[in-house]
Amino acid sequence: MKSFSLKLGIVAVAVLSVSGAAVPRSAAQDVPRFKVDPYWPKELPNNWILQGVPRLAIDKNDHVWIISRESDIATTAQLDAPENGAAQDPPTAMCCKAAPAVLEFDAGGNLLKAWGGANYVPGWPLRREHALLVDKQGNVWVGGNDPGDTLVQFTPDGKFLRDIGHRAPNLPPDQRKQNPVFQKDNNQQTDYFTAGIAAPAIDDDAHELYMGDYTHRRVLVYDLDTGAFKRGWGGHGIPLSEIGNDPQPPFDPAGPRRTDFTLPVHCIHISADGLVYVCNRGGDSIQVFTKQGQFVKEFFLPRMTAKGGTRVFELAFSADPKQKYLYDADGTNNMVWILNRDDGKVVGSVGHFGRYAGQFHFIDGIAVDSKGNLYTGEVGTGKRVQKFVLQK
């Protein structure tokens, strides 16, 4: 299998097509280059097969943790016969069975741990796992993107520790419409996680948990130890009290710029210099704030077509001490864009739409280890994780 390598000429073409001008040669030579490792990870044991990989996390040992999501109600069941023929009763084929929901790999691609899945513990995500975090102590946090899901903490071996957040009351659907807890557009309600966890982040030093979800236009911050709500804000730093609750019209890239977030708020990351980067996925932008919610700046990802889809699914920082670059997982064009972190300028890219090694089909997750290597996850029918080795 021919491996994929990002060449400087491709970088220049990518930048030319996006921004209209190629970067200077001296700058282009500094842009990270990657080569896919087509044999990472190694084959799974136990007749297991991966499913959609929406999120990845890197721990202090540079081990790679992933979510393997067994089902995806947005499309079709992810693991249906004959793909899970070995799991049928009686079996209908020699292969396969769904891997557990949480898997840990070392840098060489060896599987170290695997646990979790539907009904693993009370409080496990109702249907679709999405969020994944590993904190400084090595504990693993898992969340789902269904209404009512909480964020659940485990030891690295999968032992339940606690969950944070309040599950909404278990009411029949006809009664939920009258209950204010279930009002999707109530951006001032902070007591319950009612809209699915799209974007959690942990500030270990401050003992704070940042949250974003699928149907609210805001960032919320909770005390990591007690779960108490501390503060929150909307797009461009507007107070929670000023966020509108009327349904949002579709985002028009040619129209006036929106002050508010455009759903969903799909990722939150805290940089080494203490800035908060938010994936404004529906608005094709990255908004940057202080930890107190003061708006700093906004980067827009230009569209290739007039009606192109959303571009900012997930972010990762480069591994250098100053985190010079941002990596953006573009789930519409199925590429990783390389941006200058200070001004948001696109300076390169990795991959394109496809199913071969080094290409992407429904890219959603992205993470970087301490050596600068890039890891990606694909959902929908992509169903895989890939490693891109940083070229020195």
N, C-alpha and C positions, 0 to 999 in steps of 0.2 A: 504494500500500500504506500503510495507516494505521500510523504508527510507534507504538511502545509507550512510554508515559511513566509513571514511578512517581509517583503523587500522594500527598500527605500523608494523605488520607483512607484510601487503600489501606494505607499504612503502619500507621495506627491499627487498622484491621480485622485486618491480619495479626498484629500484636502482641496484640490482644485474643484472637484465636483460639488463639494459641500459649501465652501466659503468663497469660491470664485478666484482664489489666488493661492499658489503653492507657497509653502513656508520656505524661508531661506535655507540654503543647503546646510549651514552650520547648525541651525535649529533642528532640521530633519535628522541629522546624524545623532542627535541626543534622544530622539523619540524611541521608546522601548520597542524592541522587536521580539517576536515570539515564534516558537516552533512547536507544533502539536506533538505530543507523545501518543501515538496511536495505540499503544499497548497499556495505557493507564486508564482505569484501574485493571487489575488482574481479574480473571474469571471468578465469579462468585461461587461459593460452595452450595451444597444442599439443593441443587437444581433451582436456585433462586434467579429471578430476573428483576432488574430495576424497572421502576415506573417513572412517572413525571417527577423531575427534580426541580422544585421551585426555589429552593434556598440552600446555600452552603455556608459553612462557618469554619474558620481556622483556629485551632487552639494554640496554647503556648508552646507545644511541641511540634508545631507545623503539621499536625494531623488534620485531615480534612473530614469534616462531618457533613453529611447530606441528609435531606429528607427525600424518601422515595414514596411518593403519594399514590396510594392504591387506586383511588378513583378520582374522576374529574367531571363533576356534573355539568360543567360548562360545555363539554363536548359529549363524550360517551364514556361508558365504563372503561377504565384504563386497562383492566386485566380481565379480558373475556376470552372464552374458548375460541380458537384452540391455544391462545397464548398461555393460558393457565390450565392446559389439559391435564397436567400431572396432579392438579389440586382438585379435579372433579371426582365425584364418587358415583361410580367407579371412574378411574382415570380414562381420559379420552385420547391422550397423547403422552409421549415420554417426557415432554417438557411443557410447562415450567410451573413454578410456584412463586407467588409474590414474595420478594424480600421483605424483611421487617422494615418499619417506617424510618428508623434512625440507624444510619451506618457510619462507622468510623474507619478511615483508611490512613495508612502511613504514607510518607512521601513516595515510597516505591510502589504504591497501589495495592498493598496487601490489606485485606479486610481484617480489622482488629476486633470490632464489636458490632453487634446488630441486635436491636431490640425495638419494641413498640409496635403500635398498630391499633386497629379498631378495638375498643373495649379493653385496652391494655391496663388502664387504671381508670377509676372514676374521674371524670374531668378531661379525659383525652378528647382531642378535637372531634366534633360531632360527625363530620363527613370528610373534610378536606384539610389535611395538614398544609401549612404554608410557612409559618414563622419558625426560625431556628436561630438560636444564640448559644454561644459558649462563653461563660464569664471567666474572670481571672482565676477563680478557684477550680475551674475545669467542669463546673456543673453545666448541664445542658438544659436549655429552655425550648419548649415546643408550643406552638400555637396554631389555631386553625382559622380559616376565613369564612366560617359560617356564623350567622348571628348567635350570640351567646357564648361563643368560645372564650376561654380564659387562656392565660399564659401559664404553662405547667413546668415546674422545675424538677430535674432529675439529677442523680449522681451520674458520673460517666458510665457506670454499669447498668443504668436504667432503673435505679431505685427511686421511687416517688419521694419527693421532699415536700413540695407545697405547690399551690397555685395562687396566682395573684390576679385580682379582678373579681367581679361578682357576676355569676351567671344570672341571666335574666330569668324571671319566674317561668315555670313550665306550664304555660297556659295554652288552651286549645287555640287554633288559628283564628277562629271567629271572635275570640275575646282579645286577641293581641291588638286588633285595630283600635280598640278603645283605651288601651293601656299606654300611658305616656312613655314608658320605658322602651316600647317597641316603635316609637315614631322615628323613622329613619333620618328625618331632616331636623332633629332636635340637636343642634350643635352646641347647646349649652348644658346638656345632660352629661355628667362625668362619672356617675356612680356605677354604671354597668357597661360591660363590653358587649354591645348589642349588634354590632355590624361586622364582625369578623376582624381578625388581627392581620393587617397587611404589613405594617411597618414598625416593629419594635426595635429599640436600641437601648443598651445599658451603658450608663456612665458609672463605672465601678468606683471611681474615686469619690464621686458625689453621692453614691448610693441612690441613684435615680434611674427610673425607667421611662423612656420616651415611647409614645404610642401613636400610631396612625391607623386608620381603618378604611373600609371600602365605601362607606356612604356618608361620612362626615368630613367637612372641609376644615380640618384643624390638626394641630399637634398637641397632645396632652402629655404632661409630666407627672409621674407618681413617685412617692417615696418607695424605694426598692425594698426596704425592710418591713414597712407597715402596710403598704398598698394605698396610703392616703393620697388623695389628689393634691397637687402643689400649685400648678400653673398650666396655662395653655394659651394658644394663639392660632390665628388663621393666616391665610396667605398674606404676604408682605407685613406680617406682624400685627395684624389688626386684632383687637381684643375679642375674646369669645362672645361677649355680649353684642358685638357688632356684626357677627357672621349671620348672613341671611339664611332663612330656613325654607325659602321657596325652592321648588325644583330648578336645577340648573339647565339652561338650554345647552345644546351641543357646542363644544368649543370651535370657534371659527378662527383659524390661524391668520386670516386676512382682516379680521375685525379688530376692534380696540383691545388693548391689553387688559386682562382681568387682574384686579387686585387680589381676589380670593383664589384659593386653590381650586383646581378643576379635578374632580374625582377620577381615580382614587389617589389618595396619598399613599404611595406604594413602597417607599423606603425612607429610612432616617439613618444617617451616619454622622458620628462625631469625629472631627479631624483632630490631629495631634495638637494643633494650635487652638482647640476649643471652639471651633465653629460647627454649627449644626447644618448638615446638607440634607435637603428633603426632595424626594422624587415627586414632582408635581406631574404625575404620569399623564393625566388627562389633558394637561395644558402644555405638554412637550417642553417642560422646563425643569431646571434645578433651582430651587430657592435656598438661599443661605442666610442663617440667623446666628445671633449670639445664643448662648444657653438660656438667657432670660427672655428670648423671643424677639429681640430687636432685629428688624430686617436689615440685611447687609447688601445683598445683590441677588441678581437672577440671571441665569444662563438659559437661552432658548436653543433647542436643537432644531435646525432648519429641516423642513420636510422636502422629500424628493418629488412628491406629487401634491396636487392641490387638496386631495382628500385622503392623504396618507394617514395611517393609524398612529397610535401613541408610540413615543420614542424612548421614554425614560422608565424602564422597568426596574432597574437595580443599579447601584453604584459600588465602586471599590476604589480605595486610594492606592497609589503606587507605594512601594515599600521603602523608598528612600526617606531619610529622616524628615525632610521638609514636605513629603507627600506632594511632589511637584505636579503629578498627573492624576486625573480622574479617569476611571474606566466606566463607561456607560453601556449597559446591556440594552440594546435596541431590539425589542421584541417584535417590531413590525418589519424592519428591514433585515433582521437577524444578522446583526453585526455587533462587534464591540467597538465603540468609538473611543479614541484617546483624546482627552481634552487637557489643556492647561488648566490647573486648578485655580489660578489667580484670576483669569479673565474668561474662562470657558471656551476658548478658541479650539476648534477641532484641528488636531495636528496629525492624526493617523487613525488607522482602523485595523481590526483583526477579523478575518473570516467573512463569509457571506452565506446566503440562503443555500441549504443543501444538506445532504445526509452523510457525506463522506467525512473522514477525520479532518478536523479543522474547520468544518462548516457547521452551521447551526440550523435547527428546525424548532422554532418556538423557544428561543433562549429566554430565560427568566432569571436565573440565579448567577451570581458572579462573586468571586472572592480572590484574595491575594495572600500568599504566604510571606514569611519574613525574608525570603530570598528573591521575592519579586515575581515568582511564578503565578500564573493566572489559571483559575479553575472556573468552569462554567457548567450550568445545569440547564436542561431543556425539559419543558413540560409538553402538554398536548400529546402528539404522537412522536415527539423527539426522544423522550424517555432515556436520557443518558447524562453522564457527567464526563467532562473532558479536562485534560491538563495541558496547558501551554507553557513551555519552558522558556524563561527569559534568556535571550541570547546576549552574551557579554560583548 
